[in-house]
Amino acid sequence: MSVRILQIDTATDTCSVSISVDGVLLDCLEAQEPNLHASKLTVFIDELLKRNALAFTDLQAVAVSKGPGSYTGLRIGVSTAKGLCYALDLPLIAVNTLESMYKGYIEKHGFNENWIYVPMLDARRMEVYLNMYQNHQLIRTTEAVIVDAHTFDSYTSHKVVLFGSGAAKLMELFAHDPQIIVDESYSHSSAYMTASVYEKFTHKELEDLIYFEPYYLKEFIATTPKAR
């Protein structure tokens, strides 16, 4: 029987839903706009299934981008994924957002074994969430980093490629560093989860529905507007 997996990613400004079959992308539906997830996620899921002549009962699992990323976006994506799994008695698969970003980037732009790839998500000011890959190996695990001109000094014997929503604000900082490439072209998608999701499903790397929570990396701190 074919393995059909619904893939949800709301960790960034892109609200993205896709379906994979046996580790191959079938279809994807997405839009990039702030605060879109709450109103569009379930609509996108329903539309995607309908246009591929599928019912919820045709799915074998639901996958979700677990974070890091937008606090609100992650809550919406994870709660929707868990709700579907509970209702349909399906397993839940979770993928680190930065991992799928890396796989999506090299899928679109190719791969150089001598380069270091740094997917990063905007946190605030000069802070980003990042990890680092070289030759398909994770060489720096996911963390929140305040970036300055010397953050990547120990890696610049290689070309270092920065991409994702956290990279754009670093263009000026590294404009004159020939070893660091800041690529603003990356656009995120749930489609990039496909390979990781199928591998996790095959190896039964599934989440506990009761205890699974988004990977926020940092605690959410609510603030109130300053009085004018």
BELUR-V939199 format. One record per backbone hydrogen bond with DSSP energy under -1.0 kcal/mol. CO is the residue of the C=O (numbers start at 1). NH is the residue of the N-H. E is the energy in kcal/mol with one decimal. If there is no record, write none. Layout:
co=CO nh=NH e=E
co=CO nh=NH e=E
//
This chain:
co=3 nh=22 e=-2.6
co=4 nh=60 e=-3.3
co=4 nh=61 e=-1.0
co=5 nh=20 e=-2.2
co=6 nh=63 e=-3.5
co=7 nh=18 e=-2.4
co=8 nh=65 e=-2.1
co=9 nh=16 e=-2.2
co=11 nh=70 e=-3.1
co=13 nh=33 e=-1.8
co=15 nh=31 e=-1.7
co=16 nh=9 e=-2.6
co=17 nh=29 e=-3.1
co=18 nh=7 e=-3.5
co=19 nh=26 e=-3.3
co=19 nh=27 e=-1.4
co=20 nh=5 e=-2.4
co=21 nh=24 e=-1.2
co=24 nh=21 e=-3.0
co=27 nh=19 e=-2.3
co=29 nh=17 e=-2.6
co=31 nh=15 e=-2.9
co=33 nh=36 e=-1.1
co=36 nh=40 e=-2.0
co=37 nh=41 e=-2.3
co=40 nh=44 e=-3.0
co=41 nh=45 e=-2.2
co=42 nh=46 e=-2.2
co=43 nh=47 e=-2.5
co=44 nh=48 e=-2.7
co=45 nh=49 e=-2.2
co=46 nh=50 e=-2.1
co=47 nh=51 e=-2.4
co=49 nh=54 e=-2.8
co=50 nh=53 e=-1.7
co=55 nh=58 e=-2.0
co=56 nh=59 e=-1.6
co=61 nh=6 e=-2.0
co=62 nh=93 e=-2.4
co=63 nh=8 e=-2.3
co=64 nh=95 e=-2.0
co=66 nh=215 e=-3.6
co=67 nh=97 e=-1.7
co=70 nh=74 e=-2.8
co=71 nh=75 e=-2.0
co=72 nh=76 e=-2.1
co=73 nh=77 e=-2.5
co=74 nh=78 e=-2.8
co=75 nh=79 e=-2.2
co=76 nh=80 e=-2.0
co=77 nh=81 e=-2.3
co=78 nh=82 e=-2.8
co=79 nh=83 e=-2.1
co=80 nh=84 e=-2.2
co=81 nh=85 e=-2.2
co=82 nh=86 e=-2.6
co=83 nh=87 e=-2.5
co=84 nh=88 e=-2.5
co=85 nh=89 e=-1.3
co=85 nh=90 e=-1.5
co=91 nh=62 e=-2.1
co=92 nh=207 e=-2.9
co=93 nh=64 e=-2.4
co=95 nh=66 e=-2.3
co=96 nh=100 e=-1.8
co=97 nh=101 e=-1.9
co=98 nh=102 e=-2.2
co=99 nh=103 e=-2.1
co=100 nh=104 e=-2.3
co=101 nh=105 e=-2.4
co=102 nh=106 e=-2.2
co=103 nh=107 e=-1.5
co=104 nh=108 e=-1.7
co=105 nh=109 e=-2.8
co=106 nh=110 e=-1.7
co=112 nh=115 e=-1.9
co=116 nh=161 e=-3.2
co=117 nh=133 e=-2.5
co=118 nh=163 e=-1.9
co=119 nh=131 e=-1.1
co=120 nh=166 e=-2.0
co=121 nh=129 e=-2.5
co=124 nh=127 e=-3.3
co=126 nh=147 e=-2.8
co=127 nh=123 e=-2.1
co=128 nh=145 e=-3.1
co=129 nh=121 e=-2.4
co=130 nh=143 e=-2.1
co=132 nh=139 e=-2.6
co=132 nh=140 e=-1.3
co=133 nh=117 e=-2.8
co=134 nh=137 e=-1.9
co=137 nh=134 e=-2.5
co=140 nh=132 e=-2.1
co=143 nh=130 e=-2.5
co=145 nh=128 e=-2.7
co=148 nh=151 e=-1.6
co=150 nh=153 e=-1.6
co=152 nh=155 e=-1.8
co=155 nh=158 e=-1.7
co=159 nh=116 e=-2.9
co=160 nh=181 e=-3.2
co=161 nh=118 e=-3.1
co=162 nh=183 e=-3.0
co=163 nh=120 e=-2.3
co=164 nh=167 e=-1.7
co=167 nh=170 e=-2.3
co=168 nh=171 e=-1.4
co=170 nh=174 e=-1.9
co=172 nh=175 e=-1.1
co=174 nh=177 e=-1.6
co=177 nh=180 e=-1.2
co=179 nh=160 e=-3.0
co=181 nh=162 e=-3.3
co=189 nh=192 e=-1.3
co=190 nh=193 e=-1.9
co=191 nh=194 e=-1.4
co=193 nh=197 e=-2.9
co=194 nh=198 e=-2.3
co=195 nh=199 e=-1.9
co=196 nh=200 e=-2.5
co=197 nh=201 e=-2.4
co=198 nh=202 e=-2.5
co=199 nh=203 e=-2.0
co=200 nh=205 e=-3.0
co=201 nh=204 e=-1.2
co=204 nh=206 e=-1.5
co=208 nh=212 e=-2.3
co=214 nh=216 e=-1.3
co=216 nh=218 e=-1.9
//
